[in-house]
């Protein structure tokens, strides 16, 4: 069950499902990201993780069944579209950006990358465009956002 966590004057809201584990290492970052989007008037939900065979999964993620994202539990829903947040484990290396993009795209075609260590946009965009050109790459890339120092910015949109 989703409960309103915060409402904004612009109409944006942050919802958190009761099954969301608030002790996860990325919960604080997810909440910050949700508040940024809700501050722009968007409806944001922090999504729970459920086993794909459960009734809860079918209720919340039913629209993913039959897609390449079946059995996945993306982190956020923003205005009804699923987003996956990818953070990294220290130490940071540029190669980790590529891994974060790969892992995120297996969850959703819209990803948010933790770029707090400041990898250059050029490197990230090159990585994205190389995947788009690769005929064997089976995942779509609709949006890529960067999470940097408490802010979220769009770097790529199809």
PyMOL CGO cylinders between C-alpha atoms (Angstrom):
from pymol import cmd
from pymol.cgo import CYLINDER

trace = [
    CYLINDER, 0.00, 0.00, 0.00, 1.30, 3.45, -0.97, 0.3, 1, 1, 1, 1, 1, 1,
    CYLINDER, 1.30, 3.45, -0.97, 1.13, 6.34, 1.48, 0.3, 1, 1, 1, 1, 1, 1,
    CYLINDER, 1.13, 6.34, 1.48, 1.85, 10.00, 0.76, 0.3, 1, 1, 1, 1, 1, 1,
    CYLINDER, 1.85, 10.00, 0.76, 5.22, 10.99, 2.19, 0.3, 1, 1, 1, 1, 1, 1,
    CYLINDER, 5.22, 10.99, 2.19, 5.27, 14.61, 0.99, 0.3, 1, 1, 1, 1, 1, 1,
    CYLINDER, 5.27, 14.61, 0.99, 3.04, 16.98, -0.99, 0.3, 1, 1, 1, 1, 1, 1,
    CYLINDER, 3.04, 16.98, -0.99, 4.23, 20.01, -2.92, 0.3, 1, 1, 1, 1, 1, 1,
    CYLINDER, 4.23, 20.01, -2.92, 2.32, 23.21, -3.69, 0.3, 1, 1, 1, 1, 1, 1,
    CYLINDER, 2.32, 23.21, -3.69, 2.92, 22.63, -7.40, 0.3, 1, 1, 1, 1, 1, 1,
    CYLINDER, 2.92, 22.63, -7.40, 0.88, 19.42, -7.14, 0.3, 1, 1, 1, 1, 1, 1,
    CYLINDER, 0.88, 19.42, -7.14, 3.78, 17.00, -6.94, 0.3, 1, 1, 1, 1, 1, 1,
    CYLINDER, 3.78, 17.00, -6.94, 3.67, 14.13, -4.46, 0.3, 1, 1, 1, 1, 1, 1,
    CYLINDER, 3.67, 14.13, -4.46, 6.06, 11.53, -3.13, 0.3, 1, 1, 1, 1, 1, 1,
    CYLINDER, 6.06, 11.53, -3.13, 4.50, 8.18, -2.27, 0.3, 1, 1, 1, 1, 1, 1,
    CYLINDER, 4.50, 8.18, -2.27, 6.27, 5.37, -0.44, 0.3, 1, 1, 1, 1, 1, 1,
    CYLINDER, 6.27, 5.37, -0.44, 5.03, 1.78, -0.46, 0.3, 1, 1, 1, 1, 1, 1,
    CYLINDER, 5.03, 1.78, -0.46, 4.83, 0.19, 2.97, 0.3, 1, 1, 1, 1, 1, 1,
    CYLINDER, 4.83, 0.19, 2.97, 7.06, -2.68, 1.79, 0.3, 1, 1, 1, 1, 1, 1,
    CYLINDER, 7.06, -2.68, 1.79, 9.96, -0.40, 0.80, 0.3, 1, 1, 1, 1, 1, 1,
    CYLINDER, 9.96, -0.40, 0.80, 13.02, -1.23, 2.88, 0.3, 1, 1, 1, 1, 1, 1,
    CYLINDER, 13.02, -1.23, 2.88, 14.12, 2.10, 4.37, 0.3, 1, 1, 1, 1, 1, 1,
    CYLINDER, 14.12, 2.10, 4.37, 17.38, 0.53, 5.55, 0.3, 1, 1, 1, 1, 1, 1,
    CYLINDER, 17.38, 0.53, 5.55, 18.71, -0.10, 2.03, 0.3, 1, 1, 1, 1, 1, 1,
    CYLINDER, 18.71, -0.10, 2.03, 21.88, 1.81, 1.19, 0.3, 1, 1, 1, 1, 1, 1,
    CYLINDER, 21.88, 1.81, 1.19, 20.25, 3.72, -1.68, 0.3, 1, 1, 1, 1, 1, 1,
    CYLINDER, 20.25, 3.72, -1.68, 17.02, 4.70, 0.14, 0.3, 1, 1, 1, 1, 1, 1,
    CYLINDER, 17.02, 4.70, 0.14, 18.25, 8.20, 1.05, 0.3, 1, 1, 1, 1, 1, 1,
    CYLINDER, 18.25, 8.20, 1.05, 19.33, 8.91, -2.55, 0.3, 1, 1, 1, 1, 1, 1,
    CYLINDER, 19.33, 8.91, -2.55, 16.02, 7.56, -3.89, 0.3, 1, 1, 1, 1, 1, 1,
    CYLINDER, 16.02, 7.56, -3.89, 14.09, 9.81, -1.53, 0.3, 1, 1, 1, 1, 1, 1,
    CYLINDER, 14.09, 9.81, -1.53, 16.13, 12.84, -2.60, 0.3, 1, 1, 1, 1, 1, 1,
    CYLINDER, 16.13, 12.84, -2.60, 15.54, 12.00, -6.28, 0.3, 1, 1, 1, 1, 1, 1,
    CYLINDER, 15.54, 12.00, -6.28, 11.81, 11.51, -5.64, 0.3, 1, 1, 1, 1, 1, 1,
    CYLINDER, 11.81, 11.51, -5.64, 11.61, 14.90, -3.93, 0.3, 1, 1, 1, 1, 1, 1,
    CYLINDER, 11.61, 14.90, -3.93, 13.39, 16.61, -6.85, 0.3, 1, 1, 1, 1, 1, 1,
    CYLINDER, 13.39, 16.61, -6.85, 10.88, 15.18, -9.35, 0.3, 1, 1, 1, 1, 1, 1,
    CYLINDER, 10.88, 15.18, -9.35, 7.89, 15.88, -7.07, 0.3, 1, 1, 1, 1, 1, 1,
    CYLINDER, 7.89, 15.88, -7.07, 9.13, 19.45, -6.62, 0.3, 1, 1, 1, 1, 1, 1,
    CYLINDER, 9.13, 19.45, -6.62, 8.64, 19.82, -10.39, 0.3, 1, 1, 1, 1, 1, 1,
    CYLINDER, 8.64, 19.82, -10.39, 4.99, 18.76, -10.04, 0.3, 1, 1, 1, 1, 1, 1,
    CYLINDER, 4.99, 18.76, -10.04, 5.41, 15.08, -10.76, 0.3, 1, 1, 1, 1, 1, 1,
    CYLINDER, 5.41, 15.08, -10.76, 3.77, 12.12, -9.03, 0.3, 1, 1, 1, 1, 1, 1,
    CYLINDER, 3.77, 12.12, -9.03, 6.59, 9.91, -7.72, 0.3, 1, 1, 1, 1, 1, 1,
    CYLINDER, 6.59, 9.91, -7.72, 6.36, 6.50, -6.07, 0.3, 1, 1, 1, 1, 1, 1,
    CYLINDER, 6.36, 6.50, -6.07, 9.17, 4.65, -4.32, 0.3, 1, 1, 1, 1, 1, 1,
    CYLINDER, 9.17, 4.65, -4.32, 8.57, 1.10, -5.42, 0.3, 1, 1, 1, 1, 1, 1,
    CYLINDER, 8.57, 1.10, -5.42, 8.87, -2.08, -3.33, 0.3, 1, 1, 1, 1, 1, 1,
    CYLINDER, 8.87, -2.08, -3.33, 10.61, -5.31, -4.26, 0.3, 1, 1, 1, 1, 1, 1,
    CYLINDER, 10.61, -5.31, -4.26, 8.39, -8.36, -4.58, 0.3, 1, 1, 1, 1, 1, 1,
    CYLINDER, 8.39, -8.36, -4.58, 8.94, -11.86, -5.89, 0.3, 1, 1, 1, 1, 1, 1,
    CYLINDER, 8.94, -11.86, -5.89, 7.67, -12.03, -9.48, 0.3, 1, 1, 1, 1, 1, 1,
    CYLINDER, 7.67, -12.03, -9.48, 5.27, -14.88, -8.64, 0.3, 1, 1, 1, 1, 1, 1,
    CYLINDER, 5.27, -14.88, -8.64, 3.53, -12.97, -5.84, 0.3, 1, 1, 1, 1, 1, 1,
    CYLINDER, 3.53, -12.97, -5.84, 0.12, -11.33, -6.16, 0.3, 1, 1, 1, 1, 1, 1,
    CYLINDER, 0.12, -11.33, -6.16, 1.67, -8.03, -5.05, 0.3, 1, 1, 1, 1, 1, 1,
    CYLINDER, 1.67, -8.03, -5.05, 4.07, -8.17, -8.00, 0.3, 1, 1, 1, 1, 1, 1,
    CYLINDER, 4.07, -8.17, -8.00, 1.20, -8.74, -10.41, 0.3, 1, 1, 1, 1, 1, 1,
    CYLINDER, 1.20, -8.74, -10.41, -0.75, -5.81, -8.93, 0.3, 1, 1, 1, 1, 1, 1,
    CYLINDER, -0.75, -5.81, -8.93, 2.11, -3.31, -9.00, 0.3, 1, 1, 1, 1, 1, 1,
    CYLINDER, 2.11, -3.31, -9.00, 4.26, -4.49, -11.89, 0.3, 1, 1, 1, 1, 1, 1,
    CYLINDER, 4.26, -4.49, -11.89, 1.63, -6.27, -14.00, 0.3, 1, 1, 1, 1, 1, 1,
    CYLINDER, 1.63, -6.27, -14.00, 2.32, -4.00, -16.97, 0.3, 1, 1, 1, 1, 1, 1,
    CYLINDER, 2.32, -4.00, -16.97, 5.88, -5.43, -17.13, 0.3, 1, 1, 1, 1, 1, 1,
    CYLINDER, 5.88, -5.43, -17.13, 4.66, -8.98, -17.64, 0.3, 1, 1, 1, 1, 1, 1,
    CYLINDER, 4.66, -8.98, -17.64, 5.37, -10.05, -21.22, 0.3, 1, 1, 1, 1, 1, 1,
    CYLINDER, 5.37, -10.05, -21.22, 8.12, -7.45, -21.69, 0.3, 1, 1, 1, 1, 1, 1,
    CYLINDER, 8.12, -7.45, -21.69, 11.92, -7.73, -21.36, 0.3, 1, 1, 1, 1, 1, 1,
    CYLINDER, 11.92, -7.73, -21.36, 11.45, -6.23, -17.88, 0.3, 1, 1, 1, 1, 1, 1,
    CYLINDER, 11.45, -6.23, -17.88, 9.23, -9.05, -16.59, 0.3, 1, 1, 1, 1, 1, 1,
    CYLINDER, 9.23, -9.05, -16.59, 10.39, -10.22, -13.13, 0.3, 1, 1, 1, 1, 1, 1,
    CYLINDER, 10.39, -10.22, -13.13, 12.07, -6.84, -12.52, 0.3, 1, 1, 1, 1, 1, 1,
    CYLINDER, 12.07, -6.84, -12.52, 11.24, -4.32, -9.77, 0.3, 1, 1, 1, 1, 1, 1,
    CYLINDER, 11.24, -4.32, -9.77, 12.33, -0.81, -10.80, 0.3, 1, 1, 1, 1, 1, 1,
    CYLINDER, 12.33, -0.81, -10.80, 13.07, 1.65, -7.99, 0.3, 1, 1, 1, 1, 1, 1,
    CYLINDER, 13.07, 1.65, -7.99, 10.75, 4.53, -8.90, 0.3, 1, 1, 1, 1, 1, 1,
    CYLINDER, 10.75, 4.53, -8.90, 7.62, 5.38, -10.79, 0.3, 1, 1, 1, 1, 1, 1,
    CYLINDER, 7.62, 5.38, -10.79, 7.48, 8.95, -12.09, 0.3, 1, 1, 1, 1, 1, 1,
    CYLINDER, 7.48, 8.95, -12.09, 4.13, 9.93, -13.58, 0.3, 1, 1, 1, 1, 1, 1,
    CYLINDER, 4.13, 9.93, -13.58, 3.45, 6.24, -14.20, 0.3, 1, 1, 1, 1, 1, 1,
    CYLINDER, 3.45, 6.24, -14.20, 6.78, 5.45, -15.91, 0.3, 1, 1, 1, 1, 1, 1,
    CYLINDER, 6.78, 5.45, -15.91, 9.33, 3.19, -14.24, 0.3, 1, 1, 1, 1, 1, 1,
    CYLINDER, 9.33, 3.19, -14.24, 12.87, 4.37, -13.48, 0.3, 1, 1, 1, 1, 1, 1,
    CYLINDER, 12.87, 4.37, -13.48, 15.86, 2.47, -12.14, 0.3, 1, 1, 1, 1, 1, 1,
    CYLINDER, 15.86, 2.47, -12.14, 18.46, 4.16, -9.95, 0.3, 1, 1, 1, 1, 1, 1,
    CYLINDER, 18.46, 4.16, -9.95, 22.02, 2.86, -10.11, 0.3, 1, 1, 1, 1, 1, 1,
    CYLINDER, 22.02, 2.86, -10.11, 24.56, 3.72, -7.46, 0.3, 1, 1, 1, 1, 1, 1,
    CYLINDER, 24.56, 3.72, -7.46, 28.14, 2.46, -7.19, 0.3, 1, 1, 1, 1, 1, 1,
    CYLINDER, 28.14, 2.46, -7.19, 30.30, 0.81, -4.60, 0.3, 1, 1, 1, 1, 1, 1,
    CYLINDER, 30.30, 0.81, -4.60, 33.61, 2.53, -3.81, 0.3, 1, 1, 1, 1, 1, 1,
    CYLINDER, 33.61, 2.53, -3.81, 36.20, 2.95, -5.14, 0.3, 1, 1, 1, 1, 1, 1,
    CYLINDER, 36.20, 2.95, -5.14, 34.88, 4.82, -8.18, 0.3, 1, 1, 1, 1, 1, 1,
    CYLINDER, 34.88, 4.82, -8.18, 36.30, 4.05, -11.62, 0.3, 1, 1, 1, 1, 1, 1,
    CYLINDER, 36.30, 4.05, -11.62, 35.04, 5.26, -15.00, 0.3, 1, 1, 1, 1, 1, 1,
    CYLINDER, 35.04, 5.26, -15.00, 34.29, 1.66, -15.99, 0.3, 1, 1, 1, 1, 1, 1,
    CYLINDER, 34.29, 1.66, -15.99, 31.67, 1.56, -13.24, 0.3, 1, 1, 1, 1, 1, 1,
    CYLINDER, 31.67, 1.56, -13.24, 29.55, 4.05, -15.21, 0.3, 1, 1, 1, 1, 1, 1,
    CYLINDER, 29.55, 4.05, -15.21, 29.33, 1.51, -18.04, 0.3, 1, 1, 1, 1, 1, 1,
    CYLINDER, 29.33, 1.51, -18.04, 28.37, -1.23, -15.59, 0.3, 1, 1, 1, 1, 1, 1,
    CYLINDER, 28.37, -1.23, -15.59, 25.74, 0.99, -13.96, 0.3, 1, 1, 1, 1, 1, 1,
    CYLINDER, 25.74, 0.99, -13.96, 24.19, 1.74, -17.36, 0.3, 1, 1, 1, 1, 1, 1,
    CYLINDER, 24.19, 1.74, -17.36, 24.17, -1.97, -18.29, 0.3, 1, 1, 1, 1, 1, 1,
    CYLINDER, 24.17, -1.97, -18.29, 22.63, -3.06, -15.01, 0.3, 1, 1, 1, 1, 1, 1,
    CYLINDER, 22.63, -3.06, -15.01, 20.07, -0.24, -14.96, 0.3, 1, 1, 1, 1, 1, 1,
    CYLINDER, 20.07, -0.24, -14.96, 18.85, -0.94, -18.49, 0.3, 1, 1, 1, 1, 1, 1,
    CYLINDER, 18.85, -0.94, -18.49, 18.07, -4.52, -17.50, 0.3, 1, 1, 1, 1, 1, 1,
    CYLINDER, 18.07, -4.52, -17.50, 15.52, -3.06, -15.04, 0.3, 1, 1, 1, 1, 1, 1,
    CYLINDER, 15.52, -3.06, -15.04, 14.05, -0.17, -17.05, 0.3, 1, 1, 1, 1, 1, 1,
    CYLINDER, 14.05, -0.17, -17.05, 14.53, 1.86, -20.23, 0.3, 1, 1, 1, 1, 1, 1,
    CYLINDER, 14.53, 1.86, -20.23, 14.71, 4.96, -18.02, 0.3, 1, 1, 1, 1, 1, 1,
    CYLINDER, 14.71, 4.96, -18.02, 17.67, 5.10, -15.66, 0.3, 1, 1, 1, 1, 1, 1,
    CYLINDER, 17.67, 5.10, -15.66, 19.18, 7.47, -13.12, 0.3, 1, 1, 1, 1, 1, 1,
    CYLINDER, 19.18, 7.47, -13.12, 22.94, 7.17, -12.63, 0.3, 1, 1, 1, 1, 1, 1,
    CYLINDER, 22.94, 7.17, -12.63, 24.77, 8.25, -9.49, 0.3, 1, 1, 1, 1, 1, 1,
    CYLINDER, 24.77, 8.25, -9.49, 27.41, 10.59, -10.88, 0.3, 1, 1, 1, 1, 1, 1,
    CYLINDER, 27.41, 10.59, -10.88, 28.51, 12.20, -7.63, 0.3, 1, 1, 1, 1, 1, 1,
    CYLINDER, 28.51, 12.20, -7.63, 32.14, 11.51, -8.51, 0.3, 1, 1, 1, 1, 1, 1,
    CYLINDER, 32.14, 11.51, -8.51, 31.73, 13.66, -11.62, 0.3, 1, 1, 1, 1, 1, 1,
    CYLINDER, 31.73, 13.66, -11.62, 32.37, 11.49, -14.65, 0.3, 1, 1, 1, 1, 1, 1,
    CYLINDER, 32.37, 11.49, -14.65, 32.33, 13.71, -17.74, 0.3, 1, 1, 1, 1, 1, 1,
    CYLINDER, 32.33, 13.71, -17.74, 29.12, 13.94, -19.77, 0.3, 1, 1, 1, 1, 1, 1,
    CYLINDER, 29.12, 13.94, -19.77, 31.06, 13.10, -22.94, 0.3, 1, 1, 1, 1, 1, 1,
    CYLINDER, 31.06, 13.10, -22.94, 32.12, 9.71, -21.55, 0.3, 1, 1, 1, 1, 1, 1,
    CYLINDER, 32.12, 9.71, -21.55, 28.58, 8.88, -20.42, 0.3, 1, 1, 1, 1, 1, 1,
    CYLINDER, 28.58, 8.88, -20.42, 27.00, 9.98, -23.71, 0.3, 1, 1, 1, 1, 1, 1,
    CYLINDER, 27.00, 9.98, -23.71, 29.58, 8.03, -25.74, 0.3, 1, 1, 1, 1, 1, 1,
    CYLINDER, 29.58, 8.03, -25.74, 28.72, 4.96, -23.70, 0.3, 1, 1, 1, 1, 1, 1,
    CYLINDER, 28.72, 4.96, -23.70, 24.99, 5.47, -24.37, 0.3, 1, 1, 1, 1, 1, 1,
    CYLINDER, 24.99, 5.47, -24.37, 25.40, 6.08, -28.13, 0.3, 1, 1, 1, 1, 1, 1,
    CYLINDER, 25.40, 6.08, -28.13, 27.66, 3.03, -28.51, 0.3, 1, 1, 1, 1, 1, 1,
    CYLINDER, 27.66, 3.03, -28.51, 24.90, 0.88, -27.01, 0.3, 1, 1, 1, 1, 1, 1,
    CYLINDER, 24.90, 0.88, -27.01, 22.29, 2.41, -29.31, 0.3, 1, 1, 1, 1, 1, 1,
    CYLINDER, 22.29, 2.41, -29.31, 24.47, 1.62, -32.37, 0.3, 1, 1, 1, 1, 1, 1,
    CYLINDER, 24.47, 1.62, -32.37, 25.08, -1.97, -31.22, 0.3, 1, 1, 1, 1, 1, 1,
    CYLINDER, 25.08, -1.97, -31.22, 22.58, -4.12, -33.15, 0.3, 1, 1, 1, 1, 1, 1,
    CYLINDER, 22.58, -4.12, -33.15, 22.91, -6.94, -30.58, 0.3, 1, 1, 1, 1, 1, 1,
    CYLINDER, 22.91, -6.94, -30.58, 21.98, -4.76, -27.61, 0.3, 1, 1, 1, 1, 1, 1,
    CYLINDER, 21.98, -4.76, -27.61, 18.42, -5.82, -26.74, 0.3, 1, 1, 1, 1, 1, 1,
    CYLINDER, 18.42, -5.82, -26.74, 17.44, -3.07, -24.26, 0.3, 1, 1, 1, 1, 1, 1,
    CYLINDER, 17.44, -3.07, -24.26, 15.95, 0.26, -25.20, 0.3, 1, 1, 1, 1, 1, 1,
    CYLINDER, 15.95, 0.26, -25.20, 17.30, 3.51, -23.82, 0.3, 1, 1, 1, 1, 1, 1,
    CYLINDER, 17.30, 3.51, -23.82, 14.54, 6.11, -23.44, 0.3, 1, 1, 1, 1, 1, 1,
    CYLINDER, 14.54, 6.11, -23.44, 16.01, 8.40, -20.78, 0.3, 1, 1, 1, 1, 1, 1,
    CYLINDER, 16.01, 8.40, -20.78, 19.21, 8.72, -18.79, 0.3, 1, 1, 1, 1, 1, 1,
    CYLINDER, 19.21, 8.72, -18.79, 19.38, 11.09, -15.83, 0.3, 1, 1, 1, 1, 1, 1,
    CYLINDER, 19.38, 11.09, -15.83, 22.34, 11.97, -13.64, 0.3, 1, 1, 1, 1, 1, 1,
    CYLINDER, 22.34, 11.97, -13.64, 22.09, 12.31, -9.88, 0.3, 1, 1, 1, 1, 1, 1,
    CYLINDER, 22.09, 12.31, -9.88, 24.76, 14.74, -8.70, 0.3, 1, 1, 1, 1, 1, 1,
    CYLINDER, 24.76, 14.74, -8.70, 25.06, 16.37, -5.29, 0.3, 1, 1, 1, 1, 1, 1,
    CYLINDER, 25.06, 16.37, -5.29, 21.34, 16.25, -4.50, 0.3, 1, 1, 1, 1, 1, 1,
    CYLINDER, 21.34, 16.25, -4.50, 20.21, 17.33, -7.97, 0.3, 1, 1, 1, 1, 1, 1,
    CYLINDER, 20.21, 17.33, -7.97, 18.92, 15.39, -10.96, 0.3, 1, 1, 1, 1, 1, 1,
    CYLINDER, 18.92, 15.39, -10.96, 19.49, 16.38, -14.57, 0.3, 1, 1, 1, 1, 1, 1,
    CYLINDER, 19.49, 16.38, -14.57, 18.59, 14.84, -17.89, 0.3, 1, 1, 1, 1, 1, 1,
    CYLINDER, 18.59, 14.84, -17.89, 21.57, 13.87, -20.03, 0.3, 1, 1, 1, 1, 1, 1,
    CYLINDER, 21.57, 13.87, -20.03, 19.82, 11.78, -22.74, 0.3, 1, 1, 1, 1, 1, 1,
    CYLINDER, 19.82, 11.78, -22.74, 16.27, 11.42, -24.01, 0.3, 1, 1, 1, 1, 1, 1,
    CYLINDER, 16.27, 11.42, -24.01, 15.19, 9.43, -27.05, 0.3, 1, 1, 1, 1, 1, 1,
]
cmd.load_cgo(trace, "trace")
